[in-house]
Amino acid sequence: MVHHRAASTNLDSVAAAISHRTRRAIIDRLSRGPARISDVAQPFSMSLTGFCKHVRVLERAGLVRRTRRGRNNTLELAPQPLREVAQWLLKYEQFWNSRLDRLQQFFTQQNQKAQENQKES
């Protein structure tokens, strides 16, 4: 039970972290490789302090790692939490695909019956 709760908590923190477009943009930028925090922050119209708050949310969710060397802070994407979210979503994709396949089969059968009835008329 504890493992399930821990996985659920991580999923919650990742979902909260990626719910904001600024944080998704940071993830997108870091998917192309590590970068200095000031370089990642540059295109955003906010203070560096505000930007760092977004980075801290991503760090707490395990999505970003920060390396400090002197005054330079480098950010790097940590993709494992996103993989876990993708695996969780995949279960539901399979669920909905099977439901939609059955719905398509139903409509195909209904269409065939309607065509047979038209031929008989």
N, CA, C and O atoms as a MOPAC input file, in Angstrom:
PM7 MOZYME 1SCF
protein

 N      0.81800 1    -1.20000 1     0.00000 1
 C      0.00000 1     0.00000 1     0.00000 1
 C      0.85800 1     1.25700 1     0.00000 1
 O      0.50000 1     2.24500 1    -0.64200 1
 N      1.96700 1     1.24000 1     0.69800 1
 C      2.83200 1     2.41500 1     0.75900 1
 C      3.38800 1     2.73100 1    -0.62000 1
 O      3.46400 1     3.89900 1    -1.00300 1
 N      3.78300 1     1.69400 1    -1.37900 1
 C      4.32400 1     1.90900 1    -2.72300 1
 C      3.28900 1     2.60200 1    -3.61000 1
 O      3.62500 1     3.51900 1    -4.35900 1
 N      2.04500 1     2.16800 1    -3.52700 1
 C      0.98500 1     2.79300 1    -4.32200 1
 C      0.82000 1     4.26000 1    -3.94100 1
 O      0.66900 1     5.12100 1    -4.80700 1
 N      0.84800 1     4.53100 1    -2.66900 1
 C      0.67500 1     5.90900 1    -2.20800 1
 C      1.83800 1     6.78400 1    -2.67600 1
 O      1.63100 1     7.92400 1    -3.09400 1
 N      3.06300 1     6.25300 1    -2.60600 1
 C      4.22500 1     7.01300 1    -3.05800 1
 C      4.13100 1     7.28000 1    -4.55400 1
 O      4.42100 1     8.38900 1    -5.00100 1
 N      3.72900 1     6.28100 1    -5.33200 1
 C      3.59200 1     6.46600 1    -6.78000 1
 C      2.51100 1     7.48800 1    -7.07400 1
 O      2.66600 1     8.31800 1    -7.97000 1
 N      1.41500 1     7.43400 1    -6.32600 1
 C      0.32400 1     8.37100 1    -6.52200 1
 C      0.76600 1     9.79500 1    -6.19000 1
 O      0.41700 1    10.73600 1    -6.90200 1
 N      1.53100 1     9.95300 1    -5.11200 1
 C      2.01700 1    11.26900 1    -4.72000 1
 C      2.92900 1    11.83700 1    -5.79900 1
 O      2.82900 1    13.01700 1    -6.13500 1
 N      3.82000 1    11.00900 1    -6.34600 1
 C      4.71400 1    11.48200 1    -7.39600 1
 C      3.91300 1    11.87300 1    -8.63000 1
 O      4.19500 1    12.89700 1    -9.25300 1
 N      2.92800 1    11.07500 1    -8.98400 1
 C      2.07300 1    11.39700 1   -10.13200 1
 C      1.37400 1    12.73400 1    -9.90500 1
 O      1.26100 1    13.54600 1   -10.82300 1
 N      0.91200 1    12.95600 1    -8.69100 1
 C      0.25600 1    14.22600 1    -8.35900 1
 C      1.21200 1    15.40300 1    -8.51800 1
 O      0.83900 1    16.43200 1    -9.08400 1
 N      2.43900 1    15.26000 1    -8.02500 1
 C      3.38200 1    16.37600 1    -8.10300 1
 C      3.81000 1    16.63000 1    -9.55000 1
 O      4.01500 1    17.78000 1    -9.94000 1
 N      3.94700 1    15.56900 1   -10.34500 1
 C      4.30300 1    15.75000 1   -11.75700 1
 C      3.14800 1    16.41000 1   -12.50400 1
 O      3.36000 1    17.32200 1   -13.30400 1
 N      1.92400 1    15.94600 1   -12.24100 1
 C      0.75900 1    16.54100 1   -12.90300 1
 C      0.63500 1    18.02000 1   -12.54700 1
 O      0.34600 1    18.84600 1   -13.41300 1
 N      0.85100 1    18.35200 1   -11.28600 1
 C      0.79800 1    19.76200 1   -10.87400 1
 C      1.90500 1    20.55700 1   -11.54600 1
 O      1.69100 1    21.69300 1   -11.97000 1
 N      3.08900 1    19.96200 1   -11.64300 1
 C      4.22600 1    20.67800 1   -12.24300 1
 C      3.98400 1    20.95800 1   -13.71500 1
 O      4.30600 1    22.04800 1   -14.18800 1
 N      3.43100 1    20.01500 1   -14.44400 1
 C      3.26100 1    20.21100 1   -15.88900 1
 C      1.95100 1    20.92000 1   -16.22600 1
 O      1.63700 1    21.12400 1   -17.39800 1
 N      1.19400 1    21.29300 1   -15.20900 1
 C     -0.08300 1    21.96200 1   -15.47100 1
 C      0.08800 1    23.41800 1   -15.90000 1
 O     -0.85100 1    24.02400 1   -16.41500 1
 N      1.26000 1    23.97500 1   -15.69500 1
 C      1.49300 1    25.37900 1   -16.04000 1
 C      2.29200 1    25.47000 1   -17.33400 1
 O      3.27900 1    24.75700 1   -17.51200 1
 N      1.86500 1    26.34700 1   -18.23200 1
 C      2.50900 1    26.42900 1   -19.55500 1
 C      3.96400 1    26.87000 1   -19.47600 1
 O      4.77400 1    26.45500 1   -20.30500 1
 N      4.31300 1    27.69400 1   -18.50500 1
 C      5.72100 1    28.09600 1   -18.36900 1
 C      6.58300 1    26.88700 1   -18.04600 1
 O      7.66100 1    26.71700 1   -18.61500 1
 N      6.10700 1    26.04300 1   -17.12900 1
 C      6.88500 1    24.86400 1   -16.76000 1
 C      6.95500 1    23.86100 1   -17.91600 1
 O      7.97100 1    23.19100 1   -18.09400 1
 N      5.87800 1    23.75800 1   -18.69900 1
 C      5.93600 1    22.89200 1   -19.88400 1
 C      6.94000 1    23.44100 1   -20.89200 1
 O      7.63900 1    22.67200 1   -21.55200 1
 N      7.01500 1    24.75300 1   -21.01600 1
 C      7.98100 1    25.36400 1   -21.93200 1
 C      9.41200 1    25.11800 1   -21.44500 1
 O     10.31500 1    24.90100 1   -22.25300 1
 N      9.61400 1    25.15200 1   -20.14900 1
 C     10.94300 1    24.85500 1   -19.60000 1
 C     11.32000 1    23.40600 1   -19.91700 1
 O     12.44500 1    23.13100 1   -20.33500 1
 N     10.39300 1    22.50000 1   -19.72100 1
 C     10.63600 1    21.08800 1   -20.03300 1
 C     10.95600 1    20.93600 1   -21.51300 1
 O     11.87500 1    20.20800 1   -21.88800 1
 N     10.19700 1    21.62500 1   -22.34200 1
 C     10.43000 1    21.55400 1   -23.78600 1
 C     11.83800 1    22.03600 1   -24.12400 1
 O     12.54300 1    21.40400 1   -24.91100 1
 N     12.24100 1    23.14700 1   -23.53200 1
 C     13.58700 1    23.66600 1   -23.80400 1
 C     14.65400 1    22.68300 1   -23.34100 1
 O     15.62900 1    22.44300 1   -24.05400 1
 N     14.47600 1    22.11400 1   -22.15400 1
 C     15.48400 1    21.20300 1   -21.61100 1
 C     15.49200 1    19.84700 1   -22.32500 1
 O     16.45600 1    19.09100 1   -22.20600 1
 N     14.44000 1    19.54400 1   -23.05400 1
 C     14.43100 1    18.28800 1   -23.81900 1
 C     15.47700 1    18.33800 1   -24.93300 1
 O     15.85200 1    17.30000 1   -25.47800 1
 N     15.94400 1    19.52500 1   -25.27000 1
 C     16.97700 1    19.67800 1   -26.29900 1
 C     18.38200 1    19.65400 1   -25.70900 1
 O     19.36800 1    19.72700 1   -26.44200 1
 N     18.47300 1    19.55400 1   -24.38600 1
 C     19.77900 1    19.46300 1   -23.73900 1
 C     19.88800 1    20.39300 1   -22.54800 1
 O     19.10700 1    21.33500 1   -22.41400 1
 N     20.86200 1    20.12900 1   -21.68000 1
 C     21.07600 1    20.96900 1   -20.49300 1
 C     21.41000 1    22.40200 1   -20.90300 1
 O     21.92700 1    22.64900 1   -21.99300 1
 N     21.10400 1    23.33100 1   -20.01100 1
 C     21.39000 1    24.74500 1   -20.28800 1
 C     21.51300 1    25.50900 1   -18.98100 1
 O     20.98700 1    25.09900 1   -17.94600 1
 N     22.22200 1    26.63000 1   -19.05200 1
 C     22.32100 1    27.50000 1   -17.88300 1
 C     20.94400 1    28.07100 1   -17.59000 1
 O     20.16500 1    28.34500 1   -18.50300 1
 N     20.65700 1    28.24200 1   -16.32900 1
 C     19.33900 1    28.72600 1   -15.91800 1
 C     19.03800 1    30.09400 1   -16.52300 1
 O     17.90000 1    30.36400 1   -16.90500 1
 N     20.04000 1    30.95100 1   -16.61100 1
 C     19.79800 1    32.29100 1   -17.17300 1
 C     19.45000 1    32.20500 1   -18.66000 1
 O     18.66000 1    33.00700 1   -19.15800 1
 N     20.03600 1    31.23700 1   -19.37100 1
 C     19.71300 1    31.06000 1   -20.79000 1
 C     18.29100 1    30.52500 1   -20.97200 1
 O     17.57900 1    30.93100 1   -21.89000 1
 N     17.89000 1    29.61800 1   -20.09400 1
 C     16.52900 1    29.07200 1   -20.17600 1
 C     15.51700 1    30.15400 1   -19.80800 1
 O     14.43500 1    30.21400 1   -20.39100 1
 N     15.86100 1    31.00200 1   -18.85200 1
 C     14.94100 1    32.04900 1   -18.37700 1
 C     14.79600 1    33.19700 1   -19.35900 1
 O     13.77900 1    33.89000 1   -19.34800 1
 N     15.78500 1    33.40800 1   -20.20100 1
 C     15.84900 1    34.59100 1   -21.06800 1
 C     14.57600 1    34.84500 1   -21.87600 1
 O     14.13100 1    35.99300 1   -21.90500 1
 N     13.94900 1    33.85000 1   -22.54300 1
 C     12.77500 1    34.17500 1   -23.36700 1
 C     11.49600 1    34.48100 1   -22.58300 1
 O     10.50200 1    34.90400 1   -23.17400 1
 N     11.50500 1    34.27600 1   -21.27100 1
 C     10.28500 1    34.47800 1   -20.48300 1
 C     10.23300 1    35.89700 1   -19.95200 1
 O     11.23300 1    36.43600 1   -19.47700 1
 N      9.06300 1    36.48900 1   -20.03800 1
 C      8.90000 1    37.86900 1   -19.56900 1
 C      8.52300 1    37.86300 1   -18.08800 1
 O      7.40200 1    38.19900 1   -17.70500 1
 N      9.50000 1    37.47100 1   -17.27300 1
 C      9.30800 1    37.48400 1   -15.81700 1
 C     10.67400 1    37.65300 1   -15.17500 1
 O     11.71100 1    37.49700 1   -15.82100 1
 N     10.65000 1    37.97200 1   -13.90700 1
 C     11.90700 1    38.12700 1   -13.18300 1
 C     12.58700 1    36.77300 1   -13.02800 1
 O     11.94000 1    35.72900 1   -13.11700 1
 N     13.87900 1    36.80000 1   -12.79800 1
 C     14.61600 1    35.55700 1   -12.57200 1
 C     14.10900 1    34.87500 1   -11.30800 1
 O     14.07800 1    33.64600 1   -11.23400 1
 N     13.71400 1    35.65800 1   -10.32400 1
 C     13.16300 1    35.10100 1    -9.09100 1
 C     11.86900 1    34.34400 1    -9.38000 1
 O     11.67600 1    33.23300 1    -8.88500 1
 N     10.99400 1    34.93300 1   -10.17100 1
 C      9.74900 1    34.25600 1   -10.55000 1
 C     10.01300 1    33.00100 1   -11.35600 1
 O      9.36200 1    31.97500 1   -11.16400 1
 N     10.97000 1    33.09400 1   -12.25500 1
 C     11.34300 1    31.93800 1   -13.06600 1
 C     11.86600 1    30.80800 1   -12.18000 1
 O     11.51900 1    29.64400 1   -12.37900 1
 N     12.69900 1    31.15600 1   -11.20700 1
 C     13.26200 1    30.14000 1   -10.31200 1
 C     12.19700 1    29.42700 1    -9.49100 1
 O     12.36900 1    28.26600 1    -9.12200 1
 N     11.09900 1    30.11600 1    -9.20500 1
 C      9.98900 1    29.45200 1    -8.50400 1
 C      9.42700 1    28.32400 1    -9.36200 1
 O      9.10400 1    27.25400 1    -8.84800 1
 N      9.31000 1    28.55700 1   -10.65600 1
 C      8.84700 1    27.50100 1   -11.56400 1
 C      9.85300 1    26.35200 1   -11.60800 1
 O      9.47000 1    25.18200 1   -11.63000 1
 N     11.12200 1    26.69100 1   -11.61900 1
 C     12.16300 1    25.65300 1   -11.64300 1
 C     12.09100 1    24.80600 1   -10.38000 1
 O     12.25100 1    23.58700 1   -10.44700 1
 N     11.85300 1    25.43500 1    -9.22300 1
 C     11.76000 1    24.68100 1    -7.97100 1
 C     10.58900 1    23.70500 1    -7.98800 1
 O     10.70500 1    22.60000 1    -7.45800 1
 N      9.46900 1    24.09100 1    -8.58500 1
 C      8.32900 1    23.16800 1    -8.70200 1
 C      8.73600 1    21.95900 1    -9.53100 1
 O      8.41900 1    20.82100 1    -9.18500 1
 N      9.43900 1    22.21400 1   -10.62700 1
 C      9.90100 1    21.11800 1   -11.48300 1
 C     10.91900 1    20.24200 1   -10.75400 1
 O     10.92300 1    19.02200 1   -10.92400 1
 N     11.77400 1    20.85200 1    -9.95100 1
 C     12.75700 1    20.08200 1    -9.17600 1
 C     12.06700 1    19.19800 1    -8.14900 1
 O     12.42000 1    18.02800 1    -8.00600 1
 N     11.09100 1    19.73800 1    -7.43400 1
 C     10.37600 1    18.94900 1    -6.42000 1
 C      9.64900 1    17.76200 1    -7.04300 1
 O      9.50500 1    16.71400 1    -6.41400 1
 N      9.19400 1    17.93200 1    -8.27900 1
 C      8.50500 1    16.83900 1    -8.97700 1
 C      9.50300 1    15.84300 1    -9.57600 1
 O      9.10300 1    14.80300 1   -10.10100 1
 N     10.78500 1    16.15600 1    -9.50000 1
 C     11.80400 1    15.25900 1   -10.03200 1
 C     12.00900 1    15.37700 1   -11.53000 1
 O     12.65100 1    14.52300 1   -12.14100 1
 N     11.46800 1    16.43400 1   -12.12500 1
 C     11.53800 1    16.60900 1   -13.57800 1
 C     12.80400 1    17.33200 1   -14.04500 1
 O     13.19900 1    17.21900 1   -15.20500 1
 N     13.42800 1    18.06900 1   -13.13900 1
 C     14.59900 1    18.87100 1   -13.48600 1
 C     15.66000 1    18.67500 1   -12.40500 1
 O     15.36200 1    18.61800 1   -11.21200 1
 N     16.90000 1    18.57600 1   -12.86300 1
 C     18.05200 1    18.55200 1   -11.94800 1
 C     18.85200 1    19.83000 1   -12.16500 1
 O     19.04900 1    20.28000 1   -13.29400 1
 N     19.30400 1    20.39800 1   -11.06100 1
 C     20.11000 1    21.61800 1   -11.12200 1
 C     21.52300 1    21.28000 1   -10.65300 1
 O     21.71200 1    20.62900 1    -9.62500 1
 N     22.49700 1    21.72700 1   -11.41300 1
 C     23.90100 1    21.56400 1   -11.04700 1
 C     24.48400 1    22.93900 1   -10.83500 1
 O     24.34900 1    23.81600 1   -11.68800 1
 N     25.13900 1    23.13500 1    -9.68700 1
 C     25.74500 1    24.43100 1    -9.38000 1
 C     27.26400 1    24.30900 1    -9.47700 1
 O     27.87000 1    23.44200 1    -8.84800 1
 N     27.85700 1    25.17700 1   -10.26100 1
 C     29.31400 1    25.29300 1   -10.34400 1
 C     29.64300 1    26.77400 1   -10.19900 1
 O     29.52400 1    27.55300 1   -11.14600 1
 N     30.05300 1    27.13600 1    -9.00700 1
 C     30.29900 1    28.55700 1    -8.74700 1
 C     29.00600 1    29.33600 1    -8.86700 1
 O     28.02500 1    29.03500 1    -8.18700 1
 N     29.00600 1    30.32900 1    -9.72500 1
 C     27.79400 1    31.13900 1    -9.93100 1
 C     26.89500 1    30.58700 1   -11.01900 1
 O     25.77500 1    31.06300 1   -11.20000 1
 N     27.37600 1    29.58500 1   -11.74800 1
 C     26.58500 1    29.02100 1   -12.84400 1
 C     25.68100 1    27.89100 1   -12.35100 1
 O     26.12600 1    26.95700 1   -11.68200 1
 N     24.42100 1    28.00500 1   -12.69700 1
 C     23.44800 1    26.96800 1   -12.41600 1
 C     23.01000 1    26.37200 1   -13.74500 1
 O     22.53000 1    27.08400 1   -14.62700 1
 N     23.17600 1    25.07500 1   -13.88300 1
 C     22.78000 1    24.39200 1   -15.10500 1
 C     21.57200 1    23.51700 1   -14.80100 1
 O     21.52500 1    22.82100 1   -13.78600 1
 N     20.60400 1    23.56700 1   -15.69800 1
 C     19.40400 1    22.74300 1   -15.56400 1
 C     19.46500 1    21.60500 1   -16.56800 1
 O     19.95400 1    21.76100 1   -17.68700 1
 N     18.95800 1    20.46100 1   -16.14200 1
 C     18.91200 1    19.29500 1   -17.01300 1
 C     17.58300 1    18.57900 1   -16.78600 1
 O     17.11900 1    18.45000 1   -15.65300 1
 N     16.98800 1    18.12300 1   -17.86400 1
 C     15.72500 1    17.39000 1   -17.77300 1
 C     15.97600 1    16.01000 1   -17.18800 1
 O     16.94400 1    15.34200 1   -17.55000 1
 N     15.10300 1    15.58700 1   -16.28400 1
 C     15.11200 1    14.23600 1   -15.72200 1
 C     13.82000 1    13.58100 1   -16.20400 1
 O     12.77400 1    13.79500 1   -15.59100 1
 N     13.85400 1    12.79400 1   -17.27600 1
 C     12.63300 1    12.35200 1   -17.93800 1
 C     11.86400 1    11.21600 1   -17.25200 1
 O     10.72700 1    10.94400 1   -17.63900 1
 N     12.43200 1    10.55600 1   -16.26800 1
 C     11.76600 1     9.38600 1   -15.68900 1
 C     10.34700 1     9.67500 1   -15.17600 1
 O      9.44300 1     8.88700 1   -15.45100 1
 N     10.11900 1    10.76800 1   -14.44700 1
 C      8.73500 1    11.02200 1   -13.99800 1
 C      7.75100 1    11.16900 1   -15.16100 1
 O      6.58800 1    10.78700 1   -15.03100 1
 N      8.19700 1    11.71300 1   -16.29100 1
 C      7.31300 1    11.82100 1   -17.45800 1
 C      7.02100 1    10.44100 1   -18.03700 1
 O      5.91500 1    10.18500 1   -18.51400 1
 N      8.01300 1     9.55000 1   -17.99700 1
 C      7.78300 1     8.17000 1   -18.45000 1
 C      6.72700 1     7.49400 1   -17.59000 1
 O      5.86600 1     6.77600 1   -18.09900 1
 N      6.79700 1     7.72900 1   -16.27800 1
 C      5.81800 1     7.13900 1   -15.36100 1
 C      4.41200 1     7.65300 1   -15.66000 1
 O      3.45200 1     6.88300 1   -15.62400 1
 N      4.28300 1     8.93300 1   -15.95300 1
 C      2.98200 1     9.50100 1   -16.31600 1
 C      2.50300 1     8.87900 1   -17.62600 1
 O      1.33000 1     8.52900 1   -17.76000 1
 N      3.41000 1     8.74300 1   -18.58800 1
 C      3.04600 1     8.14700 1   -19.88200 1
 C      2.58300 1     6.70500 1   -19.70000 1
 O      1.62100 1     6.28300 1   -20.34100 1
 N      3.25000 1     5.94500 1   -18.83900 1
 C      2.83500 1     4.56500 1   -18.58600 1
 C      1.45200 1     4.52500 1   -17.93900 1
 O      0.62400 1     3.68000 1   -18.28200 1
 N      1.21000 1     5.43200 1   -17.01100 1
 C     -0.09900 1     5.49100 1   -16.35600 1
 C     -1.18700 1     5.82500 1   -17.37200 1
 O     -2.25500 1     5.21300 1   -17.37100 1
 N     -0.91100 1     6.79300 1   -18.23200 1
 C     -1.88300 1     7.18000 1   -19.26300 1
 C     -2.10700 1     6.06500 1   -20.27600 1
 O     -3.21500 1     5.90500 1   -20.78700 1
 N     -1.06500 1     5.29500 1   -20.56800 1
 C     -1.16900 1     4.21200 1   -21.53800 1
 C     -2.21700 1     3.18900 1   -21.12500 1
 O     -2.92700 1     2.64200 1   -21.96800 1
 N     -2.31100 1     2.93500 1   -19.82200 1
 C     -3.34300 1     1.99300 1   -19.35600 1
 C     -4.73200 1     2.48200 1   -19.75800 1
 O     -5.57700 1     1.68900 1   -20.17200 1
 N     -4.96100 1     3.75800 1   -19.64000 1
 C     -6.27300 1     4.30800 1   -19.96500 1
 C     -6.47200 1     4.43400 1   -21.46700 1
 O     -7.60000 1     4.34700 1   -21.95200 1
 N     -5.39800 1     4.63600 1   -22.19900 1
 C     -5.50000 1     4.64100 1   -23.64700 1
 C     -5.96500 1     3.27400 1   -24.13300 1
 O     -6.82800 1     3.18800 1   -25.00700 1
 N     -5.40600 1     2.21000 1   -23.57900 1
 C     -5.81500 1     0.86200 1   -23.94700 1
 C     -7.28000 1     0.62800 1   -23.57700 1
 O     -8.02200 1     0.00400 1   -24.33600 1
 N     -7.69100 1     1.12200 1   -22.42300 1
 C     -9.08900 1     0.99600 1   -21.99900 1
 C    -10.01600 1     1.66500 1   -23.00700 1
 O    -10.99000 1     1.06400 1   -23.45900 1
 N     -9.70500 1     2.91900 1   -23.35900 1
 C    -10.56500 1     3.65100 1   -24.28000 1
 C    -10.50700 1     3.08900 1   -25.68600 1
 O    -11.51800 1     3.08900 1   -26.38800 1
 N     -9.35400 1     2.61200 1   -26.11400 1
 C     -9.27100 1     1.99600 1   -27.43500 1
 C    -10.17200 1     0.77800 1   -27.53700 1
 O    -10.84400 1     0.59100 1   -28.55100 1
 N    -10.19600 1    -0.05000 1   -26.50700 1
 C    -11.07000 1    -1.22500 1   -26.55500 1
 C    -12.53900 1    -0.80100 1   -26.55700 1
 O    -13.35800 1    -1.40500 1   -27.25000 1
 N    -12.86900 1     0.22200 1   -25.79400 1
 C    -14.25300 1     0.72700 1   -25.79700 1
 C    -14.62800 1     1.30400 1   -27.15400 1
 O    -15.72000 1     1.04700 1   -27.66100 1
 N    -13.74000 1     2.07000 1   -27.73400 1
 C    -14.02300 1     2.67100 1   -29.04000 1
 C    -14.07300 1     1.61500 1   -30.14000 1
 O    -14.85100 1     1.74700 1   -31.08500 1
 N    -13.25300 1     0.57100 1   -30.03100 1
 C    -13.31700 1    -0.53000 1   -30.99700 1
 C    -14.68600 1    -1.20800 1   -30.94200 1
 O    -15.27700 1    -1.52700 1   -31.97400 1
 N    -15.17900 1    -1.42000 1   -29.72000 1
 C    -16.50800 1    -2.02900 1   -29.59000 1
 C    -17.60500 1    -1.11700 1   -30.13100 1
 O    -18.56600 1    -1.58500 1   -30.74100 1
 N    -17.45800 1     0.17500 1   -29.90500 1
 C    -18.44200 1     1.13100 1   -30.42300 1
 C    -18.41200 1     1.13700 1   -31.94500 1
 O    -19.46300 1     1.16100 1   -32.58500 1
 N    -17.23000 1     1.11700 1   -32.52400 1
 C    -17.11200 1     1.06400 1   -33.97800 1
 C    -17.73600 1    -0.22200 1   -34.52300 1
 O    -18.42500 1    -0.20100 1   -35.54300 1
 N    -17.49500 1    -1.31800 1   -33.85000 1
 C    -18.07900 1    -2.59400 1   -34.26600 1
 C    -19.61000 1    -2.52300 1   -34.21400 1
 O    -20.28400 1    -3.02100 1   -35.11600 1
 N    -20.15000 1    -1.91400 1   -33.17700 1
 C    -21.59200 1    -1.76100 1   -33.05500 1
 C    -22.15700 1    -0.97500 1   -34.23100 1
 O    -23.13800 1    -1.39600 1   -34.84300 1
 N    -21.54500 1     0.16500 1   -34.55100 1
 C    -22.03800 1     0.98400 1   -35.65400 1
 C    -21.88100 1     0.28600 1   -36.99900 1
 O    -22.72700 1     0.43900 1   -37.88000 1
 N    -20.81800 1    -0.47000 1   -37.16300 1
 C    -20.63300 1    -1.23300 1   -38.40000 1
 C    -21.76300 1    -2.24400 1   -38.55300 1
 O    -22.32800 1    -2.38800 1   -39.63700 1
 N    -22.09100 1    -2.94200 1   -37.47200 1
 C    -23.18800 1    -3.91400 1   -37.50800 1
 C    -24.52100 1    -3.22000 1   -37.79000 1
 O    -25.33700 1    -3.73000 1   -38.55700 1
 N    -24.73800 1    -2.07000 1   -37.17600 1
 C    -25.98100 1    -1.33000 1   -37.40200 1
 C    -26.07300 1    -0.87500 1   -38.85700 1
 O    -27.14500 1    -0.92400 1   -39.46000 1
 N    -24.96400 1    -0.44000 1   -39.41000 1
 C    -24.92000 1    -0.00100 1   -40.79500 1
 C    -25.20800 1    -1.17700 1   -41.73800 1
 O    -25.94100 1    -1.02600 1   -42.71500 1
 N    -24.63900 1    -2.32700 1   -41.44700 1
 C    -24.87400 1    -3.51400 1   -42.26200 1
 C    -26.34000 1    -3.93700 1   -42.20600 1
 O    -26.91800 1    -4.30400 1   -43.22900 1
 N    -26.93600 1    -3.88900 1   -41.03000 1
 C    -28.35500 1    -4.23000 1   -40.88600 1
 C    -29.22500 1    -3.26000 1   -41.67800 1
 O    -30.18200 1    -3.66700 1   -42.33500 1
 N    -28.88400 1    -1.96800 1   -41.61000 1
 C    -29.65600 1    -0.97100 1   -42.34400 1
 C    -29.55100 1    -1.20900 1   -43.84600 1
 O    -30.54300 1    -1.07800 1   -44.56300 1
 N    -28.37600 1    -1.55300 1   -44.32100 1
 C    -28.19700 1    -1.84600 1   -45.74600 1
 C    -28.97300 1    -3.08600 1   -46.17300 1
 O    -29.53800 1    -3.11800 1   -47.26600 1
 N    -29.00600 1    -4.09400 1   -45.32900 1
 C    -29.76100 1    -5.31300 1   -45.62400 1
 C    -31.23800 1    -5.01400 1   -45.67400 1
 O    -31.95600 1    -5.53500 1   -46.52700 1
 N    -31.70200 1    -4.16400 1   -44.74900 1
 C    -33.12600 1    -3.78800 1   -44.73400 1
 C    -33.50200 1    -2.99400 1   -45.96800 1
 O    -34.61400 1    -3.13800 1   -46.47600 1
 N    -32.59000 1    -2.14900 1   -46.46700 1
 C    -32.85500 1    -1.37200 1   -47.68700 1
 C    -32.93700 1    -2.30200 1   -48.88400 1
 O    -33.76500 1    -2.08400 1   -49.76700 1
 N    -32.11700 1    -3.31500 1   -48.93900 1
 C    -32.12600 1    -4.26000 1   -50.05800 1
 C    -33.42000 1    -5.06100 1   -50.06400 1
 O    -33.94300 1    -5.38400 1   -51.13000 1
 N    -33.93400 1    -5.38100 1   -48.90100 1
 C    -35.16300 1    -6.17100 1   -48.77800 1
 C    -36.38500 1    -5.33400 1   -49.15000 1
 O    -37.40700 1    -5.88200 1   -49.56200 1
 N    -36.29000 1    -4.03800 1   -49.01000 1
 C    -37.44400 1    -3.17300 1   -49.28100 1
 C    -37.67600 1    -2.93100 1   -50.73200 1
 O    -38.61400 1    -2.22200 1   -51.09700 1

